[in-house]
Amino acid sequence: MFAQVSATPINVPIDWFALSPVLVLLGGALVLLVASVLAVPLFRPRGVYAGLTIAIAGAAIVLSFINWNHVRDRGPKSMVAGAIGLDGFSVFMTIAICSAVILVALLADDYLRREQLDGVELYALLLLAAIGGIVMASANDLIVLFLGIETLSIAFYVMAGSHTRRIESQESAIKYFVLGGFASAFFLYGVALMYGATGTTNMVKIADLLNRNVLLENQLLLAGLALMLVGLGFKVASAPFHSWAPDVYQGAPTPVTAFMASAGKGAAFAALLRVFVVTFPTYADDWKPVLWVLAVLTLLVGSILAVVQTDVKRMMAYSSISHAGFILVGVQAATAEGTSAALFYVMAYTFMIAGTFGVITVVGRTGDRQHTLAAYRGLARERPVLAFVFTLLLLAQAGVPLTSGFMAKFQVIAAAVNSSSYSLAIIAMVSSVIAAFVYLRLIVTMYMSDDTDEAATRSRLRVPAGASLALLVAVTFTLLFGIFPSHLIDFANDAVPHLVALPPR
């Protein structure tokens, strides 16, 4: 799986086209900010910021598919002095993250005007956060990975507190910033210990060193692994590092919550796969039991605590924790099949959760406060199409057949079974049954409960064009790859990550 490491790396030209998705996102963010500062008249009309953000992310996706063809024909390659790599894994995650940017930009367009927050800042932060996520998925070096984590996190801190008229938004930003700072410190200390144990932070060299040698004194390395797992566990919101997620998801602007739950979680799992499964396979016997425990805790904590929630955003936050547990099941398998299953889950979940929070954004109305179960009473009678879309997305999260959610759960459980983690597979299935109650509870509230006062309020509920398009894309993807999953499965199978060294002199 790993290329040989050159003792003396040579200077090679930078492949600018291979870096083009990141460069397009960075250039687009700068153009948006500069144009806003200069108050260019062209940038003032309604919807232009969102439209440009969508075009920029769409261009990055197109360039990523071109890079995919290059990887498929010529194999993975190392870039920027071995700091990052271009492989199917990084391309896959770039497409997933940029897809989340497009969906969230569609949701944010009307939301920001509705909340009197219209401006370019959120869109620029979306693009910058996407860059951080892509760097996390592409990193060949632990320091570069840390820079990607911080780029993503800092953008999230600002976006979480961007609703200046809601004290809950400010509170969520502070909580996320403080706890995120601790998580980053844990990860950075882990990197420092790893450097002390191996003499390098380059993941290619670490993997090659551990493949060639047996460390007689490996306590420093194991401590580094533990600290890095704590840092990444926070980013994926795995139990017991999940305490920030319900409060932050509830307080942040709902489109921002959608981006955290989709792109943020996906990027964090990309880093987890790249660090543990790819860089430290020789120590799998040490970290797999820990991941097993984390997966079990995450599955049970997420599904059980979601049942007792009455705020829909908190409910989806705990549901998101449960989904993180399912992805951990694939990661814990530590096989190519498990990695492929985790990638399929990340892509499917990106569209499911973005669509789910899209409905929540619409129902939240002006002020972004209508998120109790009562706000959904009789929704099917007043807004039948919106309720039907929400039902499909909730059933997909529950793992109902003919949806991408079913295929995602089936694949991670199959990967666990094939790696002999039978007990973990059983716990995952039980957790799925518990979580199904949460989704059915919402569906029953929409279709079988009614409230005259709520119905009178809901009659003024408007579904904007951007949100409608985002929901259409999310539902289409969820059903299409639930009924015909083979293409996405093949894509995920070909996207198993590699660490690639610079070519020898």
Secondary structure by P-SEA (a helix, b strand, c coil): ccccccccccccccccccaaaaaaaaaaaaaaaaaaaaccccccccaaaaaaaaaaaaaaaaaaaaaaaaaaaccccccccccccccaaaaaaaaaaaaaaaaaaaaaaaaaaaaccccaaaaaaaaaaaaaaaaaaccccaaaaaaaaaaaaaaaaaaaacccccaaaaaaaaaaaaaaaaaaaaaaaaaaaaaaacccccaaaaaaaaaaccccccaaaaaaaaaaaaaaaaaacccccccccaaaaacccaaaaaaaacaaaaaaaaaaaacccccccccccccaaaaaaaaaaaaaaaaaaaaacccaaaaaaaaaaaaaaaaaaaaaaccaaaaaaaaaaaaaaaaaaaaaaaaaaaaccccccccccccccccccccaaaaaaaaaaaaaaacccccaaaaaaaaaaaaaaaacaaaaaaaaaaaaaaaaaaaaaaaaaacccccaaaaaaaccccccaaaaaaaaaaaaaaaaaaacaaaaaaaaaaacbbbbccccc
